[in-house]
Amino acid sequence: MSDWSSKEAAPAPRMISLLELDDAVCRWPVTEAGENTGFCGHATGGKPPYCPYHRDKAHGEGTSAEQAALKNLKRIMHR
Ligand SMILES: [Zn+2]
């Protein structure tokens, strides 16, 4: 598995679409919200909803842009 940490650069996103999300892939929104939001898409390793890198980031504060993206994701998912 991976040993990504928050000090390393983000893994190159696969930019999968909302329709491709499931518990096996990371649903961290890579782009700002909207119909065409792209998601990280890396394997969650059995611990959804994020890959190891984004799980680590999600536990931290995150940037304001990331916080906004997560809010938008929730809005999309509940539509
Ligand atoms: Zn991820």
PDB file of the backbone (N, CA, C, O) and the ligand in Angstrom, with CONECT records:
HET     ZN  A 101       1
ATOM      1  N   MET A   1       0.830  -1.193   0.000  1.00  0.00           N
ATOM      2  CA  MET A   1       0.000   0.000   0.000  1.00  0.00           C
ATOM      3  C   MET A   1       0.869   1.247   0.000  1.00  0.00           C
ATOM      4  O   MET A   1       2.066   1.205  -0.281  1.00  0.00           O
ATOM      5  N   SER A   2       0.233   2.337   0.320  1.00  0.00           N
ATOM      6  CA  SER A   2       0.912   3.614   0.182  1.00  0.00           C
ATOM      7  C   SER A   2       1.384   4.162   1.525  1.00  0.00           C
ATOM      8  O   SER A   2       0.832   3.849   2.581  1.00  0.00           O
ATOM      9  N   ASP A   3       2.393   4.966   1.449  1.00  0.00           N
ATOM     10  CA  ASP A   3       2.837   5.651   2.662  1.00  0.00           C
ATOM     11  C   ASP A   3       2.855   7.154   2.436  1.00  0.00           C
ATOM     12  O   ASP A   3       3.717   7.872   2.942  1.00  0.00           O
ATOM     13  N   TRP A   4       1.880   7.605   1.661  1.00  0.00           N
ATOM     14  CA  TRP A   4       1.766   9.046   1.433  1.00  0.00           C
ATOM     15  C   TRP A   4       1.607   9.767   2.759  1.00  0.00           C
ATOM     16  O   TRP A   4       0.975   9.258   3.685  1.00  0.00           O
ATOM     17  N   SER A   5       2.175  10.932   2.839  1.00  0.00           N
ATOM     18  CA  SER A   5       1.903  11.775   4.000  1.00  0.00           C
ATOM     19  C   SER A   5       1.566  13.174   3.507  1.00  0.00           C
ATOM     20  O   SER A   5       1.728  13.490   2.328  1.00  0.00           O
ATOM     21  N   SER A   6       1.096  14.004   4.430  1.00  0.00           N
ATOM     22  CA  SER A   6       0.665  15.335   4.043  1.00  0.00           C
ATOM     23  C   SER A   6       1.823  16.217   3.595  1.00  0.00           C
ATOM     24  O   SER A   6       1.609  17.281   3.015  1.00  0.00           O
ATOM     25  N   LYS A   7       3.039  15.781   3.861  1.00  0.00           N
ATOM     26  CA  LYS A   7       4.184  16.585   3.449  1.00  0.00           C
ATOM     27  C   LYS A   7       4.530  16.369   1.985  1.00  0.00           C
ATOM     28  O   LYS A   7       5.287  17.145   1.401  1.00  0.00           O
ATOM     29  N   GLU A   8       3.984  15.328   1.397  1.00  0.00           N
ATOM     30  CA  GLU A   8       4.294  15.037   0.012  1.00  0.00           C
ATOM     31  C   GLU A   8       3.273  15.679  -0.912  1.00  0.00           C
ATOM     32  O   GLU A   8       2.190  16.079  -0.485  1.00  0.00           O
ATOM     33  N   ALA A   9       3.630  15.766  -2.157  1.00  0.00           N
ATOM     34  CA  ALA A   9       2.712  16.319  -3.141  1.00  0.00           C
ATOM     35  C   ALA A   9       1.523  15.380  -3.309  1.00  0.00           C
ATOM     36  O   ALA A   9       1.622  14.172  -3.093  1.00  0.00           O
ATOM     37  N   ALA A  10       0.419  15.959  -3.691  1.00  0.00           N
ATOM     38  CA  ALA A  10      -0.779  15.153  -3.909  1.00  0.00           C
ATOM     39  C   ALA A  10      -0.547  14.172  -5.050  1.00  0.00           C
ATOM     40  O   ALA A  10       0.161  14.482  -6.008  1.00  0.00           O
ATOM     41  N   PRO A  11      -1.138  13.003  -4.949  1.00  0.00           N
ATOM     42  CA  PRO A  11      -1.041  12.058  -6.057  1.00  0.00           C
ATOM     43  C   PRO A  11      -1.763  12.632  -7.266  1.00  0.00           C
ATOM     44  O   PRO A  11      -2.756  13.345  -7.119  1.00  0.00           O
ATOM     45  N   ALA A  12      -1.281  12.332  -8.431  1.00  0.00           N
ATOM     46  CA  ALA A  12      -1.933  12.850  -9.629  1.00  0.00           C
ATOM     47  C   ALA A  12      -3.366  12.336  -9.681  1.00  0.00           C
ATOM     48  O   ALA A  12      -3.594  11.126  -9.688  1.00  0.00           O
ATOM     49  N   PRO A  13      -4.320  13.238  -9.716  1.00  0.00           N
ATOM     50  CA  PRO A  13      -5.722  12.808  -9.693  1.00  0.00           C
ATOM     51  C   PRO A  13      -6.115  12.080 -10.968  1.00  0.00           C
ATOM     52  O   PRO A  13      -5.613  12.379 -12.052  1.00  0.00           O
ATOM     53  N   ARG A  14      -7.014  11.126 -10.822  1.00  0.00           N
ATOM     54  CA  ARG A  14      -7.516  10.421 -11.994  1.00  0.00           C
ATOM     55  C   ARG A  14      -8.673  11.175 -12.625  1.00  0.00           C
ATOM     56  O   ARG A  14      -9.080  10.885 -13.751  1.00  0.00           O
ATOM     57  N   MET A  15      -9.212  12.167 -11.872  1.00  0.00           N
ATOM     58  CA  MET A  15     -10.292  12.993 -12.411  1.00  0.00           C
ATOM     59  C   MET A  15     -11.478  12.166 -12.882  1.00  0.00           C
ATOM     60  O   MET A  15     -11.980  12.346 -13.991  1.00  0.00           O
ATOM     61  N   ILE A  16     -11.909  11.272 -12.032  1.00  0.00           N
ATOM     62  CA  ILE A  16     -13.087  10.487 -12.385  1.00  0.00           C
ATOM     63  C   ILE A  16     -14.335  11.319 -12.162  1.00  0.00           C
ATOM     64  O   ILE A  16     -14.291  12.343 -11.481  1.00  0.00           O
ATOM     65  N   SER A  17     -15.426  10.890 -12.721  1.00  0.00           N
ATOM     66  CA  SER A  17     -16.669  11.656 -12.599  1.00  0.00           C
ATOM     67  C   SER A  17     -17.500  11.157 -11.425  1.00  0.00           C
ATOM     68  O   SER A  17     -17.240  10.098 -10.853  1.00  0.00           O
ATOM     69  N   LEU A  18     -18.493  11.944 -11.090  1.00  0.00           N
ATOM     70  CA  LEU A  18     -19.381  11.609  -9.981  1.00  0.00           C
ATOM     71  C   LEU A  18     -19.976  10.209 -10.151  1.00  0.00           C
ATOM     72  O   LEU A  18     -20.131   9.466  -9.181  1.00  0.00           O
ATOM     73  N   LEU A  19     -20.298   9.870 -11.367  1.00  0.00           N
ATOM     74  CA  LEU A  19     -20.951   8.584 -11.629  1.00  0.00           C
ATOM     75  C   LEU A  19     -20.023   7.402 -11.400  1.00  0.00           C
ATOM     76  O   LEU A  19     -20.477   6.266 -11.261  1.00  0.00           O
ATOM     77  N   GLU A  20     -18.731   7.669 -11.359  1.00  0.00           N
ATOM     78  CA  GLU A  20     -17.776   6.578 -11.179  1.00  0.00           C
ATOM     79  C   GLU A  20     -17.401   6.355  -9.724  1.00  0.00           C
ATOM     80  O   GLU A  20     -16.662   5.425  -9.401  1.00  0.00           O
ATOM     81  N   LEU A  21     -17.907   7.203  -8.853  1.00  0.00           N
ATOM     82  CA  LEU A  21     -17.546   7.082  -7.443  1.00  0.00           C
ATOM     83  C   LEU A  21     -18.186   5.856  -6.797  1.00  0.00           C
ATOM     84  O   LEU A  21     -19.367   5.576  -7.007  1.00  0.00           O
ATOM     85  N   ASP A  22     -17.408   5.141  -6.024  1.00  0.00           N
ATOM     86  CA  ASP A  22     -17.966   4.134  -5.131  1.00  0.00           C
ATOM     87  C   ASP A  22     -16.989   3.986  -3.968  1.00  0.00           C
ATOM     88  O   ASP A  22     -16.017   4.736  -3.880  1.00  0.00           O
ATOM     89  N   ASP A  23     -17.233   3.045  -3.091  1.00  0.00           N
ATOM     90  CA  ASP A  23     -16.418   2.956  -1.884  1.00  0.00           C
ATOM     91  C   ASP A  23     -14.980   2.535  -2.151  1.00  0.00           C
ATOM     92  O   ASP A  23     -14.131   2.615  -1.264  1.00  0.00           O
ATOM     93  N   ALA A  24     -14.710   2.095  -3.350  1.00  0.00           N
ATOM     94  CA  ALA A  24     -13.358   1.649  -3.665  1.00  0.00           C
ATOM     95  C   ALA A  24     -12.453   2.779  -4.128  1.00  0.00           C
ATOM     96  O   ALA A  24     -11.237   2.611  -4.214  1.00  0.00           O
ATOM     97  N   VAL A  25     -13.042   3.927  -4.426  1.00  0.00           N
ATOM     98  CA  VAL A  25     -12.234   5.022  -4.956  1.00  0.00           C
ATOM     99  C   VAL A  25     -12.424   6.298  -4.146  1.00  0.00           C
ATOM    100  O   VAL A  25     -13.479   6.544  -3.560  1.00  0.00           O
ATOM    101  N   CYS A  26     -11.369   7.096  -4.136  1.00  0.00           N
ATOM    102  CA  CYS A  26     -11.367   8.339  -3.379  1.00  0.00           C
ATOM    103  C   CYS A  26     -12.304   9.365  -4.004  1.00  0.00           C
ATOM    104  O   CYS A  26     -12.248   9.622  -5.206  1.00  0.00           O
ATOM    105  N   ARG A  27     -13.166   9.946  -3.176  1.00  0.00           N
ATOM    106  CA  ARG A  27     -14.103  10.935  -3.711  1.00  0.00           C
ATOM    107  C   ARG A  27     -13.725  12.362  -3.347  1.00  0.00           C
ATOM    108  O   ARG A  27     -14.585  13.235  -3.241  1.00  0.00           O
ATOM    109  N   TRP A  28     -12.435  12.590  -3.159  1.00  0.00           N
ATOM    110  CA  TRP A  28     -11.967  13.951  -2.923  1.00  0.00           C
ATOM    111  C   TRP A  28     -12.138  14.776  -4.194  1.00  0.00           C
ATOM    112  O   TRP A  28     -11.630  14.393  -5.247  1.00  0.00           O
ATOM    113  N   PRO A  29     -12.851  15.909  -4.113  1.00  0.00           N
ATOM    114  CA  PRO A  29     -13.043  16.729  -5.306  1.00  0.00           C
ATOM    115  C   PRO A  29     -11.769  17.490  -5.664  1.00  0.00           C
ATOM    116  O   PRO A  29     -11.241  18.253  -4.855  1.00  0.00           O
ATOM    117  N   VAL A  30     -11.300  17.278  -6.844  1.00  0.00           N
ATOM    118  CA  VAL A  30     -10.048  17.885  -7.272  1.00  0.00           C
ATOM    119  C   VAL A  30     -10.282  19.264  -7.860  1.00  0.00           C
ATOM    120  O   VAL A  30      -9.462  20.166  -7.693  1.00  0.00           O
ATOM    121  N   THR A  31     -11.377  19.419  -8.531  1.00  0.00           N
ATOM    122  CA  THR A  31     -11.685  20.706  -9.141  1.00  0.00           C
ATOM    123  C   THR A  31     -12.786  21.390  -8.343  1.00  0.00           C
ATOM    124  O   THR A  31     -13.455  20.759  -7.525  1.00  0.00           O
ATOM    125  N   GLU A  32     -12.965  22.656  -8.581  1.00  0.00           N
ATOM    126  CA  GLU A  32     -14.058  23.363  -7.933  1.00  0.00           C
ATOM    127  C   GLU A  32     -15.374  22.769  -8.409  1.00  0.00           C
ATOM    128  O   GLU A  32     -15.453  22.123  -9.454  1.00  0.00           O
ATOM    129  N   ALA A  33     -16.362  23.001  -7.636  1.00  0.00           N
ATOM    130  CA  ALA A  33     -17.640  22.332  -7.832  1.00  0.00           C
ATOM    131  C   ALA A  33     -18.289  22.550  -9.182  1.00  0.00           C
ATOM    132  O   ALA A  33     -17.821  23.322 -10.020  1.00  0.00           O
ATOM    133  N   GLY A  34     -19.362  21.852  -9.349  1.00  0.00           N
ATOM    134  CA  GLY A  34     -20.116  21.998 -10.571  1.00  0.00           C
ATOM    135  C   GLY A  34     -20.442  20.649 -11.152  1.00  0.00           C
ATOM    136  O   GLY A  34     -20.103  19.610 -10.586  1.00  0.00           O
ATOM    137  N   GLU A  35     -21.078  20.675 -12.244  1.00  0.00           N
ATOM    138  CA  GLU A  35     -21.500  19.440 -12.876  1.00  0.00           C
ATOM    139  C   GLU A  35     -20.307  18.589 -13.303  1.00  0.00           C
ATOM    140  O   GLU A  35     -20.397  17.364 -13.378  1.00  0.00           O
ATOM    141  N   ASN A  36     -19.197  19.253 -13.580  1.00  0.00           N
ATOM    142  CA  ASN A  36     -18.052  18.530 -14.118  1.00  0.00           C
ATOM    143  C   ASN A  36     -16.943  18.332 -13.101  1.00  0.00           C
ATOM    144  O   ASN A  36     -15.775  18.191 -13.465  1.00  0.00           O
ATOM    145  N   THR A  37     -17.304  18.321 -11.839  1.00  0.00           N
ATOM    146  CA  THR A  37     -16.304  18.109 -10.801  1.00  0.00           C
ATOM    147  C   THR A  37     -15.542  16.820 -11.057  1.00  0.00           C
ATOM    148  O   THR A  37     -16.128  15.775 -11.341  1.00  0.00           O
ATOM    149  N   GLY A  38     -14.225  16.918 -10.952  1.00  0.00           N
ATOM    150  CA  GLY A  38     -13.399  15.728 -11.088  1.00  0.00           C
ATOM    151  C   GLY A  38     -12.957  15.261  -9.719  1.00  0.00           C
ATOM    152  O   GLY A  38     -12.677  16.083  -8.846  1.00  0.00           O
ATOM    153  N   PHE A  39     -12.889  13.960  -9.517  1.00  0.00           N
ATOM    154  CA  PHE A  39     -12.518  13.413  -8.224  1.00  0.00           C
ATOM    155  C   PHE A  39     -11.208  12.658  -8.306  1.00  0.00           C
ATOM    156  O   PHE A  39     -10.816  12.144  -9.353  1.00  0.00           O
ATOM    157  N   CYS A  40     -10.542  12.610  -7.152  1.00  0.00           N
ATOM    158  CA  CYS A  40      -9.227  11.978  -7.068  1.00  0.00           C
ATOM    159  C   CYS A  40      -9.224  10.579  -7.697  1.00  0.00           C
ATOM    160  O   CYS A  40      -8.466  10.314  -8.629  1.00  0.00           O
ATOM    161  N   GLY A  41     -10.071   9.697  -7.182  1.00  0.00           N
ATOM    162  CA  GLY A  41     -10.250   8.407  -7.832  1.00  0.00           C
ATOM    163  C   GLY A  41      -9.228   7.341  -7.499  1.00  0.00           C
ATOM    164  O   GLY A  41      -9.284   6.250  -8.066  1.00  0.00           O
ATOM    165  N   HIS A  42      -8.294   7.617  -6.598  1.00  0.00           N
ATOM    166  CA  HIS A  42      -7.331   6.582  -6.220  1.00  0.00           C
ATOM    167  C   HIS A  42      -7.972   5.602  -5.237  1.00  0.00           C
ATOM    168  O   HIS A  42      -8.967   5.917  -4.584  1.00  0.00           O
ATOM    169  N   ALA A  43      -7.397   4.440  -5.148  1.00  0.00           N
ATOM    170  CA  ALA A  43      -7.972   3.398  -4.296  1.00  0.00           C
ATOM    171  C   ALA A  43      -8.039   3.826  -2.841  1.00  0.00           C
ATOM    172  O   ALA A  43      -7.097   4.420  -2.316  1.00  0.00           O
ATOM    173  N   THR A  44      -9.156   3.524  -2.192  1.00  0.00           N
ATOM    174  CA  THR A  44      -9.320   3.865  -0.783  1.00  0.00           C
ATOM    175  C   THR A  44      -8.677   2.824   0.123  1.00  0.00           C
ATOM    176  O   THR A  44      -8.521   3.051   1.323  1.00  0.00           O
ATOM    177  N   GLY A  45      -8.316   1.720  -0.432  1.00  0.00           N
ATOM    178  CA  GLY A  45      -7.707   0.671   0.382  1.00  0.00           C
ATOM    179  C   GLY A  45      -8.666   0.117   1.413  1.00  0.00           C
ATOM    180  O   GLY A  45      -8.248  -0.295   2.495  1.00  0.00           O
ATOM    181  N   GLY A  46      -9.944   0.103   1.090  1.00  0.00           N
ATOM    182  CA  GLY A  46     -10.946  -0.454   1.989  1.00  0.00           C
ATOM    183  C   GLY A  46     -11.373   0.497   3.086  1.00  0.00           C
ATOM    184  O   GLY A  46     -12.103   0.104   3.995  1.00  0.00           O
ATOM    185  N   LYS A  47     -10.922   1.766   3.016  1.00  0.00           N
ATOM    186  CA  LYS A  47     -11.328   2.754   4.022  1.00  0.00           C
ATOM    187  C   LYS A  47     -11.906   3.974   3.338  1.00  0.00           C
ATOM    188  O   LYS A  47     -11.288   5.039   3.349  1.00  0.00           O
ATOM    189  N   PRO A  48     -13.076   3.840   2.746  1.00  0.00           N
ATOM    190  CA  PRO A  48     -13.687   4.979   2.066  1.00  0.00           C
ATOM    191  C   PRO A  48     -14.015   6.094   3.058  1.00  0.00           C
ATOM    192  O   PRO A  48     -14.105   5.811   4.252  1.00  0.00           O
ATOM    193  N   PRO A  49     -14.198   7.340   2.630  1.00  0.00           N
ATOM    194  CA  PRO A  49     -14.328   7.678   1.217  1.00  0.00           C
ATOM    195  C   PRO A  49     -13.049   8.206   0.571  1.00  0.00           C
ATOM    196  O   PRO A  49     -13.081   8.615  -0.590  1.00  0.00           O
ATOM    197  N   TYR A  50     -11.932   8.210   1.283  1.00  0.00           N
ATOM    198  CA  TYR A  50     -10.752   8.826   0.695  1.00  0.00           C
ATOM    199  C   TYR A  50      -9.579   7.862   0.578  1.00  0.00           C
ATOM    200  O   TYR A  50      -9.498   6.860   1.290  1.00  0.00           O
ATOM    201  N   CYS A  51      -8.675   8.189  -0.334  1.00  0.00           N
ATOM    202  CA  CYS A  51      -7.411   7.476  -0.433  1.00  0.00           C
ATOM    203  C   CYS A  51      -6.552   7.891   0.776  1.00  0.00           C
ATOM    204  O   CYS A  51      -6.898   8.848   1.468  1.00  0.00           O
ATOM    205  N   PRO A  52      -5.454   7.197   1.037  1.00  0.00           N
ATOM    206  CA  PRO A  52      -4.627   7.526   2.215  1.00  0.00           C
ATOM    207  C   PRO A  52      -4.194   8.981   2.253  1.00  0.00           C
ATOM    208  O   PRO A  52      -4.181   9.598   3.318  1.00  0.00           O
ATOM    209  N   TYR A  53      -3.848   9.523   1.128  1.00  0.00           N
ATOM    210  CA  TYR A  53      -3.392  10.917   1.087  1.00  0.00           C
ATOM    211  C   TYR A  53      -4.506  11.869   1.503  1.00  0.00           C
ATOM    212  O   TYR A  53      -4.297  12.736   2.351  1.00  0.00           O
ATOM    213  N   HIS A  54      -5.671  11.716   0.920  1.00  0.00           N
ATOM    214  CA  HIS A  54      -6.762  12.643   1.218  1.00  0.00           C
ATOM    215  C   HIS A  54      -7.423  12.365   2.556  1.00  0.00           C
ATOM    216  O   HIS A  54      -8.005  13.266   3.159  1.00  0.00           O
ATOM    217  N   ARG A  55      -7.339  11.134   3.024  1.00  0.00           N
ATOM    218  CA  ARG A  55      -7.826  10.851   4.373  1.00  0.00           C
ATOM    219  C   ARG A  55      -7.032  11.688   5.370  1.00  0.00           C
ATOM    220  O   ARG A  55      -7.581  12.264   6.309  1.00  0.00           O
ATOM    221  N   ASP A  56      -5.722  11.736   5.134  1.00  0.00           N
ATOM    222  CA  ASP A  56      -4.849  12.525   5.997  1.00  0.00           C
ATOM    223  C   ASP A  56      -5.214  14.002   5.908  1.00  0.00           C
ATOM    224  O   ASP A  56      -5.291  14.694   6.924  1.00  0.00           O
ATOM    225  N   LYS A  57      -5.435  14.474   4.699  1.00  0.00           N
ATOM    226  CA  LYS A  57      -5.780  15.883   4.515  1.00  0.00           C
ATOM    227  C   LYS A  57      -7.141  16.202   5.126  1.00  0.00           C
ATOM    228  O   LYS A  57      -7.332  17.275   5.697  1.00  0.00           O
ATOM    229  N   ALA A  58      -8.065  15.292   5.008  1.00  0.00           N
ATOM    230  CA  ALA A  58      -9.421  15.544   5.503  1.00  0.00           C
ATOM    231  C   ALA A  58      -9.427  15.702   7.015  1.00  0.00           C
ATOM    232  O   ALA A  58     -10.296  16.375   7.570  1.00  0.00           O
ATOM    233  N   HIS A  59      -8.475  15.091   7.674  1.00  0.00           N
ATOM    234  CA  HIS A  59      -8.407  15.216   9.129  1.00  0.00           C
ATOM    235  C   HIS A  59      -7.774  16.530   9.564  1.00  0.00           C
ATOM    236  O   HIS A  59      -7.899  16.938  10.719  1.00  0.00           O
ATOM    237  N   GLY A  60      -7.096  17.184   8.634  1.00  0.00           N
ATOM    238  CA  GLY A  60      -6.527  18.486   8.932  1.00  0.00           C
ATOM    239  C   GLY A  60      -7.503  19.584   8.563  1.00  0.00           C
ATOM    240  O   GLY A  60      -8.660  19.325   8.234  1.00  0.00           O
ATOM    241  N   GLU A  61      -7.026  20.795   8.621  1.00  0.00           N
ATOM    242  CA  GLU A  61      -7.885  21.931   8.327  1.00  0.00           C
ATOM    243  C   GLU A  61      -8.224  22.005   6.853  1.00  0.00           C
ATOM    244  O   GLU A  61      -9.371  22.253   6.482  1.00  0.00           O
ATOM    245  N   GLY A  62      -7.222  21.789   6.015  1.00  0.00           N
ATOM    246  CA  GLY A  62      -7.436  21.956   4.593  1.00  0.00           C
ATOM    247  C   GLY A  62      -7.425  23.425   4.228  1.00  0.00           C
ATOM    248  O   GLY A  62      -7.548  24.291   5.095  1.00  0.00           O
ATOM    249  N   THR A  63      -7.279  23.697   2.971  1.00  0.00           N
ATOM    250  CA  THR A  63      -7.334  25.082   2.529  1.00  0.00           C
ATOM    251  C   THR A  63      -8.785  25.510   2.399  1.00  0.00           C
ATOM    252  O   THR A  63      -9.685  24.671   2.378  1.00  0.00           O
ATOM    253  N   SER A  64      -9.011  26.793   2.315  1.00  0.00           N
ATOM    254  CA  SER A  64     -10.376  27.275   2.175  1.00  0.00           C
ATOM    255  C   SER A  64     -11.009  26.734   0.893  1.00  0.00           C
ATOM    256  O   SER A  64     -12.201  26.430   0.859  1.00  0.00           O
ATOM    257  N   ALA A  65     -10.203  26.617  -0.151  1.00  0.00           N
ATOM    258  CA  ALA A  65     -10.730  26.095  -1.413  1.00  0.00           C
ATOM    259  C   ALA A  65     -11.166  24.641  -1.239  1.00  0.00           C
ATOM    260  O   ALA A  65     -12.186  24.222  -1.785  1.00  0.00           O
ATOM    261  N   GLU A  66     -10.392  23.882  -0.483  1.00  0.00           N
ATOM    262  CA  GLU A  66     -10.738  22.486  -0.262  1.00  0.00           C
ATOM    263  C   GLU A  66     -12.001  22.356   0.582  1.00  0.00           C
ATOM    264  O   GLU A  66     -12.846  21.498   0.325  1.00  0.00           O
ATOM    265  N   GLN A  67     -12.119  23.209   1.584  1.00  0.00           N
ATOM    266  CA  GLN A  67     -13.319  23.177   2.412  1.00  0.00           C
ATOM    267  C   GLN A  67     -14.545  23.497   1.561  1.00  0.00           C
ATOM    268  O   GLN A  67     -15.587  22.857   1.694  1.00  0.00           O
ATOM    269  N   ALA A  68     -14.411  24.479   0.701  1.00  0.00           N
ATOM    270  CA  ALA A  68     -15.526  24.856  -0.160  1.00  0.00           C
ATOM    271  C   ALA A  68     -15.871  23.722  -1.110  1.00  0.00           C
ATOM    272  O   ALA A  68     -17.044  23.459  -1.372  1.00  0.00           O
ATOM    273  N   ALA A  69     -14.859  23.058  -1.619  1.00  0.00           N
ATOM    274  CA  ALA A  69     -15.094  21.962  -2.545  1.00  0.00           C
ATOM    275  C   ALA A  69     -15.849  20.831  -1.865  1.00  0.00           C
ATOM    276  O   ALA A  69     -16.731  20.217  -2.467  1.00  0.00           O
ATOM    277  N   LEU A  70     -15.511  20.560  -0.630  1.00  0.00           N
ATOM    278  CA  LEU A  70     -16.200  19.492   0.098  1.00  0.00           C
ATOM    279  C   LEU A  70     -17.656  19.854   0.345  1.00  0.00           C
ATOM    280  O   LEU A  70     -18.538  18.999   0.257  1.00  0.00           O
ATOM    281  N   LYS A  71     -17.903  21.107   0.651  1.00  0.00           N
ATOM    282  CA  LYS A  71     -19.288  21.528   0.847  1.00  0.00           C
ATOM    283  C   LYS A  71     -20.081  21.349  -0.441  1.00  0.00           C
ATOM    284  O   LYS A  71     -21.224  20.893  -0.434  1.00  0.00           O
ATOM    285  N   ASN A  72     -19.445  21.720  -1.541  1.00  0.00           N
ATOM    286  CA  ASN A  72     -20.126  21.590  -2.816  1.00  0.00           C
ATOM    287  C   ASN A  72     -20.366  20.123  -3.153  1.00  0.00           C
ATOM    288  O   ASN A  72     -21.396  19.769  -3.725  1.00  0.00           O
ATOM    289  N   LEU A  73     -19.418  19.285  -2.797  1.00  0.00           N
ATOM    290  CA  LEU A  73     -19.586  17.857  -3.046  1.00  0.00           C
ATOM    291  C   LEU A  73     -20.803  17.327  -2.308  1.00  0.00           C
ATOM    292  O   LEU A  73     -21.599  16.572  -2.867  1.00  0.00           O
ATOM    293  N   LYS A  74     -20.945  17.723  -1.056  1.00  0.00           N
ATOM    294  CA  LYS A  74     -22.091  17.250  -0.280  1.00  0.00           C
ATOM    295  C   LYS A  74     -23.387  17.694  -0.934  1.00  0.00           C
ATOM    296  O   LYS A  74     -24.367  16.951  -0.980  1.00  0.00           O
ATOM    297  N   ARG A  75     -23.373  18.908  -1.433  1.00  0.00           N
ATOM    298  CA  ARG A  75     -24.584  19.404  -2.073  1.00  0.00           C
ATOM    299  C   ARG A  75     -24.913  18.571  -3.317  1.00  0.00           C
ATOM    300  O   ARG A  75     -26.070  18.249  -3.585  1.00  0.00           O
ATOM    301  N   ILE A  76     -23.865  18.238  -4.060  1.00  0.00           N
ATOM    302  CA  ILE A  76     -24.086  17.448  -5.268  1.00  0.00           C
ATOM    303  C   ILE A  76     -24.614  16.053  -4.912  1.00  0.00           C
ATOM    304  O   ILE A  76     -25.540  15.543  -5.544  1.00  0.00           O
ATOM    305  N   MET A  77     -24.006  15.455  -3.890  1.00  0.00           N
ATOM    306  CA  MET A  77     -24.356  14.090  -3.544  1.00  0.00           C
ATOM    307  C   MET A  77     -25.783  13.964  -3.020  1.00  0.00           C
ATOM    308  O   MET A  77     -26.397  12.903  -3.131  1.00  0.00           O
ATOM    309  N   HIS A  78     -26.301  15.031  -2.458  1.00  0.00           N
ATOM    310  CA  HIS A  78     -27.634  14.955  -1.869  1.00  0.00           C
ATOM    311  C   HIS A  78     -28.722  15.425  -2.799  1.00  0.00           C
ATOM    312  O   HIS A  78     -29.887  15.538  -2.417  1.00  0.00           O
ATOM    313  N   ARG A  79     -28.329  15.696  -4.017  1.00  0.00           N
ATOM    314  CA  ARG A  79     -29.323  16.194  -4.943  1.00  0.00           C
ATOM    315  C   ARG A  79     -30.247  15.059  -5.392  1.00  0.00           C
ATOM    316  O   ARG A  79     -31.161  15.284  -6.185  1.00  0.00           O
TER     317      ARG A  79
HETATM  318 ZN    ZN A 101      -7.611  10.938  -2.979  1.00  0.00          ZN2+
END
